[in-house]
Amino acid sequence: MKISIWSDIRCPFCYIGKRNFEEALANFPYKDEVIVEWKSFELDPTMETRTDISGLAHFMQAKNVDKPTAEGMFANVTTMAKTVDLDFQFNKMIPANSLKAHRLLHFAKKYNVADAAKEVLLKAHLIEGENIDDVAVLMQLAEKIGLEPAEVKTMIDSEDFIYEVRQDQMEARNLGINGVPFFVLDHTYGISGAQPVAVFTETLEKAWENHQE
């Protein structure tokens, strides 16, 4: 049974949703017969990477909210993340375009390490305060999961995997997906957002039952 997950490396709810999904899948009796595919989705494809302002300042500009409102929203998400043992560091977060990171994710698929790539990218952006639009950073992250840094640099310097990222996003539009994370189980069941573990568990069971018919 195949599960496709659209998400963005810039999206904190995508990391929280990943954790809840992983917990549900780990306890699913037929987990060894499940194939998980990560799909690309850019929350803002036109976003320019900014190393001169904080993530909070960028969020305030992008969402047109004042500082107390932005800080309150960040605090709420940070609290939610702690329930799944994630320690978000929004104060260190660099506002960065995620296209290169998505291309690395597709490159990682070739070597069957896409899940590991997704994990290190989310952690780098949301916890470690790394610039996910920086080639040197992406090379270091790639090396952590067993990829060859020089090959990653060659890939990023080319046009490779831009088409694949765009195809994922076109598929999302065709399915009516306009927010992430979004999980599609067995081409039939959709889960939108960072839902609780119980929702993933119930939907996994339904999808498996449907898959067996």
Secondary structure as GFF3:
##gff-version 3
##sequence-region A 1 213
A	DSSP	beta_strand	2	7	.	.	.	ID=ss1
A	DSSP	alpha_helix	12	26	.	.	.	ID=ss2
A	DSSP	three_ten_helix	31	33	.	.	.	ID=ss3
A	DSSP	beta_strand	35	40	.	.	.	ID=ss4
A	DSSP	alpha_helix	55	63	.	.	.	ID=ss5
A	DSSP	alpha_helix	67	82	.	.	.	ID=ss6
A	DSSP	alpha_helix	99	109	.	.	.	ID=ss7
A	DSSP	alpha_helix	114	126	.	.	.	ID=ss8
A	DSSP	alpha_helix	135	144	.	.	.	ID=ss9
A	DSSP	alpha_helix	149	157	.	.	.	ID=ss10
A	DSSP	alpha_helix	162	174	.	.	.	ID=ss11
A	DSSP	beta_strand	182	185	.	.	.	ID=ss12
A	DSSP	beta_strand	189	192	.	.	.	ID=ss13
A	DSSP	alpha_helix	197	212	.	.	.	ID=ss14
###
